[in-house]
Each structure stands twice: as C-alpha cells, then as structure tokens.
Amino acid sequence: MHETELQKLILDVADFPKPGVTFKDMTPLLSDPAALALAVELMANPYRGKGVELVVGAESRGFIFGTAIAQSLSAGFVPVRKPGKLPRAVHGMDYDLEYGTDRLEIHADAIKPGQKILLVDDVLATGGTMRAKCDLAEKIGAEIVGIAVLIELTFLGGRAKLGKHGEGVHGVVKF
C-alpha cells in the first residue's frame, strides 16, 4: 500500500458541513488496519531521530493520529482541547475561523519550556487552527520540531498562514 492508495480511501462529501464545502472523509482509511498503520508511519517517519519529546494533537482526530504517532516515536502525548474540557489550570489561544472565532486550551504544566514537540492533526486546510496551535506552543516556550498532517489541502494555502513553521509541514496526502 502507498500514499496513492491512502488517497483513494479518503472520500469527498459534498456540501458538508455547509453548502459549498467538500469534506474529506477519512473514516474509510481509519477502518482499514493496513491503511491506518501506513498513515501513522508516514506521518511519523520524518521525525525519527529528531528528539521529539511530546506529540501535541487537538481534538478530535488529532487525538487519533497524535497518540499513535507518539507511541511510534516513543514520545508522550499532550491533548489540546476546546474550552472547559481540561480540569486544571490552562493556557489558551483564541483564533479566527472563516465563520467566527474559537479557542484552544492546553494544561498549563503539559509542556516545559524548551521541550521538543511535534504538532499533529488530520487536515491542514486554511491554517487557522494550526496557526493557533503554533502560537500556543510558542507562548508556552516549546520548540516546534515540525507539523505532521495526514491531509494537506494545498489549494487553500494553509502553509503560508503558519509563517516560519510552514516549511516544517509534512503532509502525507495532498489535494
């Protein structure tokens, strides 16, 4: 199985979650054991030997890939959540969406300044959510080793929104 076969398992769903949007549905890939294993390996491989201490993933699909990649890299995993979901003191970051604003939070003690982290998510689209994760990681003092995503929607230009971190993006399947 290769990247092209992974791409075939990602289905287009028209007009979801709103009219005019074509959603990339990766659930067929997730349900195929060989495809899921390959996706995790292809996302993790560029970061082997790079000293990644923690993998940071946002809910919910960032949890799926993030924990598997953390295990593959012998690193810890840190969840990034929506507001009010974490029980202890948090650092937060507000960010703009095309249809409003949102917020991400991380436990205040989850990452120590200088720790090497890998940011993971399922999709890099317009870059707003990933930019917020980069800003949050920098606010804490983490060293971002790279960004791994299963799907990169290159036509939306998300890398450009990430500034200096855009060069460190590794997208497995590109549309």
Helices and strands as residue ranges (DSSP letters): H 3-8, E 11-14, E 22-25, H 27-30, H 33-44, G 45-47, E 54-58, H 61-72, E 76-80, E 90-97, E 100-107, E 116-124, H 128-140, E 143-152, G 154-156, H 158-161, G 163-168, E 169-174
